[in-house]
Amino acid sequence: MEKVKVGIVGGAGYTGAELLRLLVNHPGVKITMVTSETLSGKKLCEEYLNLKGKTELIFEPYEKEEVTKRCEFVFLAKPHPNSFKLVQELFGKVRIIDLSPDFRFSDGEEFKRLYQTPHLAPEFLKKSVYGLSEIFSQKIREANLVANPGCYPTGIILAVFPLVQAEIVTEEINVSSISGFSGAGRTPSPNNLAYFVVDNIRPYRIGNHPHGAEVEQILRRATGKGVKVNFVPQVAGFERGILNVIFLHLKTNVGEEELFSLYQKTYQNAPFLRVYCAGTFPEIKNVVMTNYCDLGFKRMNDRVLLIISSLDNLVKGAAGQAIQNLNIMVGFPEETGLV
């Protein structure tokens, strides 16, 4: 397998560390540079001891000329809103997979409303492809800029997409999601400090979390159908994993066997989507450290359908999904480096 040259811009955060953990074992990848302003000059294996014996690379400061000279693909793993400038400097010179939210929305005004800041590179919004590989793989294959999905939206969209597309549920989607504290990043905040999260479940940003709007936009883009998402995110005292509990109203009296068949048919070519038989539900412990998204469902009565989805927010919700997108862009099997 011929190796592609890959760089990571922003190797000091949770997603940068997770990208490194996975990419050092990827048979089709050569990591040619990793940037970090805070760790510049330090060996990767000194910061991340799990990399000892696997790489002698050193963290470097970001220099666009070095990135474009030494890389074919670049993962942008810096927090919002750093990707505006990075994409402006790198687009067309390397192929980009952006793990921030900066290019997930197709409308700059919608982005400004949700993130309370102007979009500073709107000329690239129409050039980006939403990187949910189970739905948009054909567009991802040819993309020069992939916007990696949010961690919550990944599990929610995959759970409801077949139902919305088949028009068997109403437009209202009610979601209660619990995430490990790694979803809040490494910068100290009330959503990741031990005092706030240990032995606790903490609701946050109810009614104004941008991931609810992200789900609405992507489902509209994928199906042509409008939906309304009522989204309650919560952070808990474990490090990684997400559990989404979703309630929908059925339009028709569809049976559980038919629902299972619909999921199976929709995701027959999706290696990381596992659908449980009706009445069996995912748990976080079965997906942590993997790139799987697990789905389970049950009809509560004639009109109400319950779906539960689970994934690792750092893998399928971030770094693993990004590598899955890289595999599609290069032409590797999607599972390469992830199983």
MARRO-952145 format. One record per residue (C-alpha): residue number from 1; residue in three letters; x, y, z. Coordinates in nm, 2 decimals, always signed. Example, Ala and Ser with C-alpha at 12.3 -4.5 7.8 and 13.67 -1.06 7.14 Angstrom:
BEGIN
{1,'ALA',{+1.23,-0.45,+0.78}}
{2,'SER',{+1.37,-0.11,+0.71}}
This chain:
BEGIN
{1,'MET',{+0.00,+0.00,+0.00}}
{2,'GLU',{+0.15,+0.33,-0.11}}
{3,'LYS',{+0.17,+0.57,+0.18}}
{4,'VAL',{+0.02,+0.93,+0.17}}
{5,'LYS',{+0.19,+1.21,+0.35}}
{6,'VAL',{-0.02,+1.35,+0.63}}
{7,'GLY',{+0.01,+1.64,+0.87}}
{8,'ILE',{-0.18,+1.74,+1.19}}
{9,'VAL',{-0.22,+2.11,+1.26}}
{10,'GLY',{-0.30,+2.12,+1.63}}
{11,'GLY',{-0.15,+1.82,+1.80}}
{12,'ALA',{-0.19,+1.92,+2.16}}
{13,'GLY',{-0.56,+1.87,+2.22}}
{14,'TYR',{-0.78,+1.57,+2.27}}
{15,'THR',{-0.85,+1.52,+1.90}}
{16,'GLY',{-0.49,+1.58,+1.80}}
{17,'ALA',{-0.38,+1.31,+2.04}}
{18,'GLU',{-0.64,+1.07,+1.92}}
{19,'LEU',{-0.54,+1.13,+1.56}}
{20,'LEU',{-0.19,+1.04,+1.65}}
{21,'ARG',{-0.29,+0.73,+1.84}}
{22,'LEU',{-0.47,+0.60,+1.53}}
{23,'LEU',{-0.25,+0.72,+1.25}}
{24,'VAL',{+0.08,+0.58,+1.39}}
{25,'ASN',{-0.07,+0.24,+1.32}}
{26,'HIS',{-0.23,+0.32,+0.98}}
{27,'PRO',{-0.06,+0.12,+0.71}}
{28,'GLY',{-0.13,+0.37,+0.43}}
{29,'VAL',{-0.01,+0.69,+0.61}}
{30,'LYS',{+0.32,+0.86,+0.68}}
{31,'ILE',{+0.29,+1.14,+0.94}}
{32,'THR',{+0.53,+1.40,+0.81}}
{33,'MET',{+0.46,+1.68,+1.06}}
{34,'VAL',{+0.26,+1.77,+1.37}}
{35,'THR',{+0.22,+2.13,+1.48}}
{36,'SER',{+0.17,+2.28,+1.82}}
{37,'GLU',{+0.26,+2.63,+1.94}}
{38,'THR',{+0.26,+2.53,+2.31}}
{39,'LEU',{+0.46,+2.21,+2.27}}
{40,'SER',{+0.70,+2.32,+1.99}}
{41,'GLY',{+1.03,+2.15,+2.01}}
{42,'LYS',{+0.91,+1.86,+2.23}}
{43,'LYS',{+0.90,+1.50,+2.11}}
{44,'LEU',{+0.56,+1.36,+2.05}}
{45,'CYS',{+0.65,+1.05,+2.25}}
{46,'GLU',{+0.74,+1.26,+2.55}}
{47,'GLU',{+0.40,+1.43,+2.56}}
{48,'TYR',{+0.21,+1.11,+2.47}}
{49,'LEU',{+0.39,+0.81,+2.63}}
{50,'ASN',{+0.17,+0.57,+2.43}}
{51,'LEU',{+0.36,+0.67,+2.12}}
{52,'LYS',{+0.70,+0.57,+2.27}}
{53,'GLY',{+0.88,+0.35,+2.01}}
{54,'LYS',{+0.64,+0.44,+1.74}}
{55,'THR',{+0.75,+0.79,+1.63}}
{56,'GLU',{+1.05,+1.02,+1.68}}
{57,'LEU',{+0.86,+1.33,+1.54}}
{58,'ILE',{+0.89,+1.66,+1.72}}
{59,'PHE',{+0.61,+1.92,+1.76}}
{60,'GLU',{+0.67,+2.21,+1.53}}
{61,'PRO',{+0.53,+2.56,+1.50}}
{62,'TYR',{+0.28,+2.61,+1.22}}
{63,'GLU',{+0.43,+2.74,+0.90}}
{64,'LYS',{+0.21,+2.72,+0.59}}
{65,'GLU',{+0.51,+2.68,+0.35}}
{66,'GLU',{+0.63,+2.37,+0.54}}
{67,'VAL',{+0.28,+2.22,+0.56}}
{68,'THR',{+0.22,+2.26,+0.18}}
{69,'LYS',{+0.57,+2.13,+0.10}}
{70,'ARG',{+0.56,+1.82,+0.32}}
{71,'CYS',{+0.20,+1.71,+0.33}}
{72,'GLU',{-0.07,+1.59,+0.08}}
{73,'PHE',{-0.34,+1.58,+0.34}}
{74,'VAL',{-0.38,+1.79,+0.65}}
{75,'PHE',{-0.60,+1.74,+0.96}}
{76,'LEU',{-0.70,+2.07,+1.12}}
{77,'ALA',{-0.74,+1.99,+1.49}}
{78,'LYS',{-0.74,+2.33,+1.64}}
{79,'PRO',{-1.04,+2.48,+1.81}}
{80,'HIS',{-1.29,+2.72,+1.65}}
{81,'PRO',{-1.23,+2.97,+1.50}}
{82,'ASN',{-0.87,+2.89,+1.39}}
{83,'SER',{-0.97,+2.71,+1.07}}
{84,'PHE',{-1.08,+3.03,+0.88}}
{85,'LYS',{-0.72,+3.15,+0.83}}
{86,'LEU',{-0.58,+2.79,+0.79}}
{87,'VAL',{-0.82,+2.70,+0.51}}
{88,'GLN',{-0.76,+3.03,+0.33}}
{89,'GLU',{-0.38,+2.96,+0.34}}
{90,'LEU',{-0.39,+2.59,+0.26}}
{91,'PHE',{-0.69,+2.52,+0.03}}
{92,'GLY',{-0.59,+2.40,-0.32}}
{93,'LYS',{-0.24,+2.32,-0.20}}
{94,'VAL',{-0.33,+2.02,+0.02}}
{95,'ARG',{-0.65,+1.83,+0.08}}
{96,'ILE',{-0.80,+1.94,+0.42}}
{97,'ILE',{-1.01,+1.76,+0.68}}
{98,'ASP',{-1.13,+2.01,+0.93}}
{99,'LEU',{-1.23,+1.89,+1.28}}
{100,'SER',{-1.37,+2.23,+1.39}}
{101,'PRO',{-1.73,+2.35,+1.32}}
{102,'ASP',{-1.61,+2.63,+1.10}}
{103,'PHE',{-1.71,+2.48,+0.76}}
{104,'ARG',{-2.01,+2.26,+0.86}}
{105,'PHE',{-2.27,+2.52,+0.78}}
{106,'SER',{-2.35,+2.63,+0.42}}
{107,'ASP',{-2.47,+2.97,+0.53}}
{108,'GLY',{-2.24,+3.23,+0.69}}
{109,'GLU',{-2.53,+3.41,+0.86}}
{110,'GLU',{-2.65,+3.09,+1.02}}
{111,'PHE',{-2.30,+3.03,+1.15}}
{112,'LYS',{-2.28,+3.38,+1.29}}
{113,'ARG',{-2.61,+3.33,+1.47}}
{114,'LEU',{-2.50,+3.00,+1.63}}
{115,'TYR',{-2.14,+3.08,+1.71}}
{116,'GLN',{-2.17,+3.45,+1.79}}
{117,'THR',{-1.89,+3.54,+1.55}}
{118,'PRO',{-1.87,+3.64,+1.18}}
{119,'HIS',{-1.76,+3.37,+0.94}}
{120,'LEU',{-1.43,+3.50,+0.81}}
{121,'ALA',{-1.39,+3.26,+0.51}}
{122,'PRO',{-1.74,+3.24,+0.36}}
{123,'GLU',{-1.60,+3.19,+0.01}}
{124,'PHE',{-1.52,+2.83,+0.11}}
{125,'LEU',{-1.86,+2.73,+0.26}}
{126,'LYS',{-1.99,+2.61,-0.08}}
{127,'LYS',{-1.66,+2.42,-0.14}}
{128,'SER',{-1.68,+2.21,+0.18}}
{129,'VAL',{-1.83,+1.87,+0.20}}
{130,'TYR',{-1.99,+1.75,+0.53}}
{131,'GLY',{-1.79,+1.45,+0.63}}
{132,'LEU',{-2.05,+1.20,+0.74}}
{133,'SER',{-1.93,+0.91,+0.54}}
{134,'GLU',{-2.23,+0.68,+0.57}}
{135,'ILE',{-2.44,+0.95,+0.38}}
{136,'PHE',{-2.20,+1.16,+0.18}}
{137,'SER',{-1.92,+0.93,+0.07}}
{138,'GLN',{-1.95,+1.01,-0.30}}
{139,'LYS',{-1.89,+1.38,-0.24}}
{140,'ILE',{-1.62,+1.31,+0.02}}
{141,'ARG',{-1.43,+1.11,-0.24}}
{142,'GLU',{-1.37,+1.42,-0.46}}
{143,'ALA',{-1.35,+1.68,-0.19}}
{144,'ASN',{-1.06,+1.92,-0.12}}
{145,'LEU',{-1.22,+2.04,+0.21}}
{146,'VAL',{-1.41,+1.81,+0.44}}
{147,'ALA',{-1.59,+1.94,+0.74}}
{148,'ASN',{-1.58,+1.67,+1.00}}
{149,'PRO',{-1.92,+1.63,+1.18}}
{150,'GLY',{-1.99,+1.73,+1.54}}
{151,'CYS',{-1.98,+1.44,+1.79}}
{152,'TYR',{-2.34,+1.47,+1.89}}
{153,'PRO',{-2.48,+1.52,+1.54}}
{154,'THR',{-2.30,+1.21,+1.41}}
{155,'GLY',{-2.49,+0.97,+1.64}}
{156,'ILE',{-2.82,+1.16,+1.61}}
{157,'ILE',{-2.82,+1.20,+1.23}}
{158,'LEU',{-2.72,+0.83,+1.17}}
{159,'ALA',{-3.01,+0.73,+1.40}}
{160,'VAL',{-3.28,+0.92,+1.23}}
{161,'PHE',{-3.17,+0.97,+0.87}}
{162,'PRO',{-3.34,+0.65,+0.73}}
{163,'LEU',{-3.67,+0.74,+0.90}}
{164,'VAL',{-3.67,+1.10,+0.78}}
{165,'GLN',{-3.58,+1.00,+0.43}}
{166,'ALA',{-3.86,+0.74,+0.42}}
{167,'GLU',{-4.11,+0.99,+0.56}}
{168,'ILE',{-4.23,+0.76,+0.83}}
{169,'VAL',{-4.18,+1.01,+1.12}}
{170,'THR',{-4.30,+1.36,+1.20}}
{171,'GLU',{-4.07,+1.66,+1.18}}
{172,'GLU',{-4.01,+1.68,+1.56}}
{173,'ILE',{-3.71,+1.51,+1.70}}
{174,'ASN',{-3.65,+1.51,+2.08}}
{175,'VAL',{-3.30,+1.42,+2.19}}
{176,'SER',{-3.14,+1.38,+2.53}}
{177,'SER',{-2.76,+1.33,+2.50}}
{178,'ILE',{-2.50,+1.25,+2.76}}
{179,'SER',{-2.13,+1.29,+2.68}}
{180,'GLY',{-1.80,+1.23,+2.86}}
{181,'PHE',{-1.61,+1.54,+2.97}}
{182,'SER',{-1.35,+1.50,+2.69}}
{183,'GLY',{-1.61,+1.65,+2.46}}
{184,'ALA',{-1.54,+1.99,+2.63}}
{185,'GLY',{-1.17,+1.98,+2.53}}
{186,'ARG',{-0.86,+2.02,+2.74}}
{187,'THR',{-0.90,+2.39,+2.81}}
{188,'PRO',{-1.04,+2.41,+3.17}}
{189,'SER',{-1.41,+2.49,+3.18}}
{190,'PRO',{-1.71,+2.39,+3.40}}
{191,'ASN',{-1.78,+2.11,+3.16}}
{192,'ASN',{-1.45,+1.93,+3.22}}
{193,'LEU',{-1.32,+2.02,+3.56}}
{194,'ALA',{-1.35,+1.74,+3.82}}
{195,'TYR',{-1.54,+1.96,+4.07}}
{196,'PHE',{-1.83,+2.00,+3.83}}
{197,'VAL',{-1.85,+1.66,+3.66}}
{198,'VAL',{-1.74,+1.39,+3.90}}
{199,'ASP',{-2.04,+1.20,+4.04}}
{200,'ASN',{-2.26,+1.44,+3.84}}
{201,'ILE',{-2.46,+1.48,+3.52}}
{202,'ARG',{-2.46,+1.85,+3.41}}
{203,'PRO',{-2.70,+1.99,+3.15}}
{204,'TYR',{-2.56,+2.28,+2.95}}
{205,'ARG',{-2.65,+2.51,+2.66}}
{206,'ILE',{-3.00,+2.39,+2.64}}
{207,'GLY',{-3.19,+2.56,+2.36}}
{208,'ASN',{-2.88,+2.72,+2.21}}
{209,'HIS',{-2.63,+2.44,+2.14}}
{210,'PRO',{-2.52,+2.47,+1.77}}
{211,'HIS',{-2.53,+2.09,+1.73}}
{212,'GLY',{-2.91,+2.09,+1.73}}
{213,'ALA',{-2.91,+2.33,+1.43}}
{214,'GLU',{-2.63,+2.12,+1.27}}
{215,'VAL',{-2.86,+1.81,+1.28}}
{216,'GLU',{-3.15,+2.01,+1.13}}
{217,'GLN',{-2.93,+2.15,+0.85}}
{218,'ILE',{-2.77,+1.82,+0.75}}
{219,'LEU',{-3.09,+1.62,+0.75}}
{220,'ARG',{-3.25,+1.89,+0.53}}
{221,'ARG',{-2.95,+1.87,+0.30}}
{222,'ALA',{-2.95,+1.49,+0.29}}
{223,'THR',{-3.32,+1.43,+0.26}}
{224,'GLY',{-3.48,+1.75,+0.14}}
{225,'LYS',{-3.71,+1.73,+0.45}}
{226,'GLY',{-3.74,+1.99,+0.73}}
{227,'VAL',{-3.71,+1.88,+1.09}}
{228,'LYS',{-3.72,+2.04,+1.43}}
{229,'VAL',{-3.47,+1.92,+1.69}}
{230,'ASN',{-3.53,+1.97,+2.06}}
{231,'PHE',{-3.18,+1.90,+2.20}}
{232,'VAL',{-3.07,+1.86,+2.56}}
{233,'PRO',{-2.69,+1.80,+2.59}}
{234,'GLN',{-2.54,+1.69,+2.92}}
{235,'VAL',{-2.19,+1.62,+3.04}}
{236,'ALA',{-2.11,+1.35,+3.29}}
{237,'GLY',{-1.81,+1.23,+3.50}}
{238,'PHE',{-1.66,+0.98,+3.26}}
{239,'GLU',{-1.39,+1.07,+3.00}}
{240,'ARG',{-1.53,+0.95,+2.67}}
{241,'GLY',{-1.84,+0.83,+2.50}}
{242,'ILE',{-2.19,+0.96,+2.40}}
{243,'LEU',{-2.53,+0.81,+2.45}}
{244,'ASN',{-2.82,+0.97,+2.26}}
{245,'VAL',{-3.18,+0.89,+2.36}}
{246,'ILE',{-3.41,+1.00,+2.08}}
{247,'PHE',{-3.79,+1.01,+2.07}}
{248,'LEU',{-3.99,+1.05,+1.74}}
{249,'HIS',{-4.36,+1.02,+1.65}}
{250,'LEU',{-4.45,+0.78,+1.38}}
{251,'LYS',{-4.67,+0.88,+1.09}}
{252,'THR',{-4.77,+0.53,+1.01}}
{253,'ASN',{-4.81,+0.20,+1.19}}
{254,'VAL',{-4.48,+0.06,+1.08}}
{255,'GLY',{-4.36,-0.26,+1.26}}
{256,'GLU',{-4.02,-0.32,+1.43}}
{257,'GLU',{-3.92,-0.58,+1.17}}
{258,'GLU',{-3.98,-0.33,+0.89}}
{259,'LEU',{-3.78,-0.07,+1.08}}
{260,'PHE',{-3.49,-0.31,+1.13}}
{261,'SER',{-3.50,-0.39,+0.75}}
{262,'LEU',{-3.49,-0.02,+0.67}}
{263,'TYR',{-3.18,+0.04,+0.88}}
{264,'GLN',{-3.01,-0.27,+0.74}}
{265,'LYS',{-3.08,-0.16,+0.38}}
{266,'THR',{-2.97,+0.20,+0.44}}
{267,'TYR',{-2.65,+0.10,+0.60}}
{268,'GLN',{-2.56,-0.22,+0.42}}
{269,'ASN',{-2.23,-0.07,+0.30}}
{270,'ALA',{-2.15,+0.11,+0.62}}
{271,'PRO',{-1.88,-0.09,+0.81}}
{272,'PHE',{-1.89,+0.11,+1.13}}
{273,'LEU',{-2.27,+0.13,+1.18}}
{274,'ARG',{-2.41,-0.16,+1.39}}
{275,'VAL',{-2.79,-0.19,+1.42}}
{276,'TYR',{-2.93,-0.40,+1.71}}
{277,'CYS',{-3.24,-0.60,+1.69}}
{278,'ALA',{-3.55,-0.42,+1.83}}
{279,'GLY',{-3.55,-0.40,+2.21}}
{280,'THR',{-3.17,-0.44,+2.24}}
{281,'PHE',{-2.99,-0.11,+2.32}}
{282,'PRO',{-2.63,+0.02,+2.29}}
{283,'GLU',{-2.41,+0.10,+2.58}}
{284,'ILE',{-2.11,+0.33,+2.59}}
{285,'LYS',{-1.87,+0.06,+2.71}}
{286,'ASN',{-1.93,-0.13,+2.38}}
{287,'VAL',{-1.81,+0.16,+2.16}}
{288,'VAL',{-1.54,+0.33,+2.36}}
{289,'MET',{-1.20,+0.33,+2.18}}
{290,'THR',{-1.37,+0.21,+1.85}}
{291,'ASN',{-1.50,+0.39,+1.54}}
{292,'TYR',{-1.84,+0.22,+1.57}}
{293,'CYS',{-2.18,+0.39,+1.60}}
{294,'ASP',{-2.43,+0.15,+1.76}}
{295,'LEU',{-2.81,+0.19,+1.71}}
{296,'GLY',{-3.10,+0.03,+1.90}}
{297,'PHE',{-3.47,+0.10,+1.88}}
{298,'LYS',{-3.81,+0.01,+2.02}}
{299,'ARG',{-4.17,+0.11,+1.95}}
{300,'MET',{-4.30,+0.25,+2.27}}
{301,'ASN',{-4.66,+0.24,+2.14}}
{302,'ASP',{-4.85,+0.29,+1.81}}
{303,'ARG',{-4.71,+0.64,+1.77}}
{304,'VAL',{-4.39,+0.68,+1.96}}
{305,'LEU',{-4.05,+0.54,+1.85}}
{306,'LEU',{-3.75,+0.53,+2.08}}
{307,'ILE',{-3.40,+0.52,+1.93}}
{308,'ILE',{-3.07,+0.50,+2.13}}
{309,'SER',{-2.74,+0.55,+1.96}}
{310,'SER',{-2.39,+0.54,+2.11}}
{311,'LEU',{-2.04,+0.62,+2.00}}
{312,'ASP',{-1.70,+0.73,+2.12}}
{313,'ASN',{-1.69,+1.11,+2.09}}
{314,'LEU',{-1.32,+1.12,+2.03}}
{315,'VAL',{-1.32,+0.84,+1.77}}
{316,'LYS',{-1.63,+0.81,+1.56}}
{317,'GLY',{-1.73,+1.16,+1.69}}
{318,'ALA',{-1.39,+1.31,+1.58}}
{319,'ALA',{-1.06,+1.15,+1.49}}
{320,'GLY',{-1.18,+0.81,+1.37}}
{321,'GLN',{-1.44,+0.98,+1.15}}
{322,'ALA',{-1.17,+1.21,+1.01}}
{323,'ILE',{-0.95,+0.91,+0.93}}
{324,'GLN',{-1.25,+0.73,+0.77}}
{325,'ASN',{-1.29,+1.04,+0.55}}
{326,'LEU',{-0.92,+1.03,+0.46}}
{327,'ASN',{-0.95,+0.67,+0.36}}
{328,'ILE',{-1.24,+0.76,+0.13}}
{329,'MET',{-1.06,+1.05,-0.02}}
{330,'VAL',{-0.74,+0.84,-0.09}}
{331,'GLY',{-0.93,+0.53,-0.21}}
{332,'PHE',{-0.84,+0.30,+0.08}}
{333,'PRO',{-1.10,+0.07,+0.23}}
{334,'GLU',{-1.29,+0.27,+0.49}}
{335,'GLU',{-1.18,+0.04,+0.78}}
{336,'THR',{-0.81,+0.09,+0.71}}
{337,'GLY',{-0.63,+0.18,+1.03}}
{338,'LEU',{-0.95,+0.18,+1.23}}
{339,'VAL',{-1.00,-0.19,+1.31}}
